[in-house]
Amino acid sequence: MAEGSAVPTASKGSWGSFLKSIASFNGDLSSLTAPAFILSTTSLTEFSAYWSEMPSVMVAPASEKDKQKRCMLVLKWFLSTLKQQYTSRNEKLGSEKKPLNPFLGELFMGKWVDQAGTTELISEQVSHHPPVTAYSIWNKQHGVRLQGYNAQKASFGRTINVKQIGHAVLHIDEYDEDYLITLPALHIEGLITGSPYVELERSTHIVSSTGYTCKVDYSGKGWVSGKKNSFTATMYPNGREKDVIYTAEGQWSDNFVIKDSHKKVVDSYDAKKMTKTPLQVAPIEQQDPLESRRAWSKVAEAINRGDMDTTSAEKSLIENQQRELRKREKEQGSEWQRRFFKRVPNSPHFDAMAHQVPGGSLEADKTNGVWMFDPAMAKAANPSYDL
Ligand SMILES: CC(C)CCC[C@@H](C)[C@H]1CC[C@H]2[C@@H]3[C@@H](O)C=C4C[C@@H](O)CC[C@]4(C)[C@H]3CC[C@]12C
């Protein structure tokens, strides 16, 4: 074990064996067995909330009349979400844990209520093999809707490398326009010392139906600036990467500036000055049995108590129920009915946007199809939704 290890003394043996085991592991992150002290009590279905913890930043593009500036504000909002997505569980660099693997049909719902009005969230596990989480976040008052889905494909070697499959699409009602967002690849740093954290890799593209593309290049512990979570981004007309309209540069977890083509600063962002709106989630006893916090409550309590026997017994209970359900469906020739999302074989509109990205496609074969939020299904499930 390396010096400065964060692994509890009693867990050093299991961490050592875990590190050896990941070198020979392949494919599905959900089947990775991690030592007890690195298990999180939060399910991946909850991670969809990271897209909108500051609803006013997400709805801001809808109030901008100029289409170039609107696209730039979408880029600014996207960059603002990265801190939540990739470092919020990990403020003291190096405390990332393995999230709970959602079961098919698992739900996570909530809403943010603040100066931007009401922003609703629905997240649903729409596939188990491979694991795929779909989400819909909308603010009716501002006519801004985000939907997307993601799966993770892992490869193991010196560390855990994760490729994200899927995409997010932001829609602005007023202009009937879409912004297709690809998801960054990542890897886990700090495994040797037992203090894992995420580092983003390569790039993200945002392709807009109004004719602009944003490209964000991640440079990890900045070979450009020497600072962690550094990035540079450019916005240009689709397919004309050299005709830069805006640039953005800085640290997505801290602060960044946006400049126009004359290098004049036109906007800036400081994560430290931002306040997150708390997500309102129903009390556990009022939740649907398929809602994440209710379904996993006994597992989460056992993890918090450090009671690993009960943790695995309660986890097995959920897994066995799931196996039973799948067996019954197979016998009846039926399929689990998703509550909010429908599978479509393809989406020509989104597929054309995905093809604007070099080597890009929707990769529907890797996510069990293309998953679309269905407002009619949502209304049927909960008539009080204002869609
Ligand atoms: C620490 C080690 C033992 C286990 C590895 C944990 C690994 C499976 C976790 C760690 C970070 C997780 C990322 C997370 O940073 C954020 C997101 C964004 C969200 O929108 C979709 C899920 C994803 C990619 C998580 C997947 C699971 C990761 C890689």
Ligand as a Chemical Component Dictionary entry (heavy atoms), coordinates in Angstrom:
data_LIG
# 
_chem_comp.id                   LIG 
_chem_comp.type                 NON-POLYMER 
_chem_comp.pdbx_formal_charge   0 
_chem_comp.three_letter_code    LIG 
# 
loop_
_chem_comp_atom.comp_id 
_chem_comp_atom.atom_id 
_chem_comp_atom.alt_atom_id 
_chem_comp_atom.type_symbol 
_chem_comp_atom.charge 
_chem_comp_atom.model_Cartn_x 
_chem_comp_atom.model_Cartn_y 
_chem_comp_atom.model_Cartn_z 
_chem_comp_atom.pdbx_ordinal 
LIG C1  C1  C 0 -14.023 4.205  -6.449  1  
LIG C2  C2  C 0 -14.139 2.908  -7.139  2  
LIG C3  C3  C 0 -13.925 1.794  -6.219  3  
LIG C4  C4  C 0 -15.487 2.706  -7.785  4  
LIG C5  C5  C 0 -15.640 3.477  -9.043  5  
LIG C6  C6  C 0 -16.821 4.344  -8.969  6  
LIG C7  C7  C 0 -17.356 4.644  -10.354 7  
LIG C8  C8  C 0 -18.238 3.454  -10.748 8  
LIG C9  C9  C 0 -18.130 5.951  -10.318 9  
LIG C10 C10 C 0 -17.227 7.087  -9.838  10 
LIG C11 C11 C 0 -17.714 8.363  -10.515 11 
LIG C12 C12 C 0 -18.991 7.958  -11.206 12 
LIG C13 C13 C 0 -19.518 8.849  -12.337 13 
LIG C14 C14 C 0 -19.831 10.256 -11.781 14 
LIG O1  O1  O 0 -18.733 11.055 -11.530 15 
LIG C15 C15 C 0 -20.755 11.045 -12.608 16 
LIG C16 C16 C 0 -21.496 10.554 -13.582 17 
LIG C17 C17 C 0 -22.333 11.511 -14.353 18 
LIG C18 C18 C 0 -23.765 11.052 -14.431 19 
LIG O2  O2  O 0 -24.529 11.951 -15.207 20 
LIG C19 C19 C 0 -23.788 9.643  -14.996 21 
LIG C20 C20 C 0 -22.968 8.688  -14.135 22 
LIG C21 C21 C 0 -21.500 9.113  -13.937 23 
LIG C22 C22 C 0 -20.719 8.931  -15.231 24 
LIG C23 C23 C 0 -20.866 8.247  -12.802 25 
LIG C24 C24 C 0 -20.689 6.774  -13.187 26 
LIG C25 C25 C 0 -20.076 5.943  -12.067 27 
LIG C26 C26 C 0 -18.728 6.509  -11.635 28 
LIG C27 C27 C 0 -17.724 6.393  -12.768 29 
# 
loop_
_chem_comp_bond.comp_id 
_chem_comp_bond.atom_id_1 
_chem_comp_bond.atom_id_2 
_chem_comp_bond.value_order 
_chem_comp_bond.pdbx_ordinal 
LIG C1  C2  SING 1  
LIG C2  C3  SING 2  
LIG C2  C4  SING 3  
LIG C4  C5  SING 4  
LIG C5  C6  SING 5  
LIG C6  C7  SING 6  
LIG C7  C8  SING 7  
LIG C7  C9  SING 8  
LIG C9  C10 SING 9  
LIG C9  C26 SING 10 
LIG C10 C11 SING 11 
LIG C11 C12 SING 12 
LIG C12 C13 SING 13 
LIG C12 C26 SING 14 
LIG C13 C14 SING 15 
LIG C13 C23 SING 16 
LIG C14 O1  SING 17 
LIG C14 C15 SING 18 
LIG C15 C16 DOUB 19 
LIG C16 C17 SING 20 
LIG C16 C21 SING 21 
LIG C17 C18 SING 22 
LIG C18 O2  SING 23 
LIG C18 C19 SING 24 
LIG C19 C20 SING 25 
LIG C20 C21 SING 26 
LIG C21 C22 SING 27 
LIG C21 C23 SING 28 
LIG C23 C24 SING 29 
LIG C24 C25 SING 30 
LIG C25 C26 SING 31 
LIG C26 C27 SING 32 
# 
